[in-house]
Amino acid sequence: MYWYIECFRKYADFSGRARRTEYWMFILFSVIVSFVIELVDGLIGMGGILYPVYFLVSLIPSFSVIIRRLHDTGRSGWWWLIGFVPVIGMIAMLLFFVLDSEPGTNQYGENPK
């Protein structure tokens, strides 16, 4: 939960680096929160309004952690655009997200480990 909140705390920080733990914990808790929001929305009958609100609230923190994760692997934040290439782009992005941090300091800052 710490990493999830930390990403919201750094919601507009597109500089620096994000460890694998920070990225994957943010994704895990985002999926869990999305599931709970959909469940609650279905139970109280809000007509599907809660999830779009959550999506908009978490959009900038999601981009921020993606870009900082790419920085951690030594890539520019613009590499996220490769994810729009069908199949190959998504595989490349998954590979970037599971790669270990670049050791030492790179052009985006010190190693967060």
C-alpha positions as CSV (number, residue, x, y, z in Angstrom):
1,M,0.0,0.0,0.0
2,Y,2.9,2.3,0.7
3,W,4.0,2.3,-3.0
4,Y,0.5,2.9,-4.2
5,I,0.2,6.0,-2.0
6,E,3.7,7.1,-2.9
7,C,2.8,7.2,-6.6
8,F,-0.1,9.4,-5.8
9,R,2.2,11.6,-3.7
10,K,4.5,11.9,-6.7
11,Y,1.6,12.2,-9.2
12,A,3.2,14.9,-11.3
13,D,6.9,13.9,-10.9
14,F,8.0,12.7,-14.3
15,S,11.7,13.0,-13.4
16,G,13.7,10.5,-11.5
17,R,13.5,6.8,-11.4
18,A,11.0,4.2,-10.1
19,R,12.0,0.7,-8.9
20,R,10.2,-2.4,-10.1
21,T,8.6,-2.7,-6.7
22,E,7.1,0.7,-7.0
23,Y,5.7,0.1,-10.5
24,W,4.3,-3.4,-9.9
25,M,2.8,-2.5,-6.5
26,F,1.0,0.5,-8.0
27,I,-0.4,-1.8,-10.8
28,L,-1.5,-4.4,-8.3
29,F,-3.3,-2.0,-6.0
30,S,-4.8,-0.2,-9.0
31,V,-6.3,-3.5,-10.2
32,I,-7.6,-4.2,-6.7
33,V,-9.1,-0.7,-6.2
34,S,-10.7,-0.9,-9.7
35,F,-12.3,-4.3,-8.8
36,V,-13.6,-2.9,-5.5
37,I,-14.9,0.2,-7.2
38,E,-16.7,-1.9,-9.8
39,L,-18.2,-4.1,-7.1
40,V,-19.4,-1.2,-5.0
41,D,-20.8,0.5,-8.1
42,G,-22.7,-2.6,-9.0
43,L,-24.1,-3.0,-5.5
44,I,-25.3,0.5,-5.0
45,G,-26.4,1.0,-8.6
46,M,-24.6,4.2,-9.4
47,G,-24.8,3.5,-13.1
48,G,-21.1,3.0,-13.7
49,I,-20.0,6.5,-12.7
50,L,-17.4,5.6,-10.0
51,Y,-14.9,3.8,-12.2
52,P,-14.5,6.6,-14.8
53,V,-13.9,9.0,-11.9
54,Y,-11.2,6.7,-10.5
55,F,-9.7,6.3,-13.9
56,L,-9.4,10.1,-14.3
57,V,-7.9,10.5,-10.9
58,S,-5.3,7.8,-11.4
59,L,-4.4,8.7,-15.0
60,I,-1.6,11.1,-14.3
61,P,0.0,9.1,-11.5
62,S,-0.1,6.1,-13.9
63,F,1.8,8.0,-16.6
64,S,4.2,9.3,-14.0
65,V,5.2,5.9,-12.6
66,I,5.4,4.4,-16.2
67,I,7.8,7.2,-17.2
68,R,9.9,6.9,-14.1
69,R,10.1,3.1,-14.5
70,L,11.4,3.6,-18.0
71,H,13.9,6.1,-16.7
72,D,15.1,3.4,-14.2
73,T,15.9,1.1,-17.1
74,G,17.8,3.9,-18.9
75,R,15.2,4.8,-21.5
76,S,13.5,8.0,-22.3
77,G,9.9,8.4,-21.1
78,W,8.8,8.6,-24.8
79,W,9.4,4.9,-25.1
80,W,5.9,4.4,-23.6
81,L,4.5,5.2,-27.1
82,I,5.9,1.9,-28.3
83,G,3.0,0.3,-26.3
84,F,0.6,1.4,-29.1
85,V,2.2,-1.0,-31.6
86,P,0.0,-4.1,-31.6
87,V,1.4,-7.2,-29.8
88,I,5.1,-6.4,-30.2
89,G,4.8,-3.0,-28.5
90,M,3.0,-4.5,-25.5
91,I,5.6,-7.3,-25.2
92,A,8.4,-4.7,-25.4
93,M,6.8,-2.6,-22.6
94,L,6.3,-5.7,-20.4
95,L,10.0,-6.5,-20.9
96,F,11.0,-3.0,-20.0
97,F,8.9,-3.2,-16.9
98,V,10.4,-6.4,-15.6
99,L,14.0,-5.5,-16.4
100,D,16.2,-4.7,-13.4
101,S,17.3,-1.2,-12.7
102,E,20.3,0.2,-14.5
103,P,23.1,0.0,-11.9
104,G,24.6,3.2,-10.5
105,T,23.6,6.6,-11.6
106,N,22.2,7.2,-15.1
107,Q,21.1,10.5,-16.8
108,Y,17.8,10.4,-14.9
109,G,19.2,10.2,-11.4
110,E,20.6,7.9,-8.8
111,N,19.6,4.3,-8.5
112,P,16.6,4.1,-6.1
113,K,17.7,0.8,-4.6
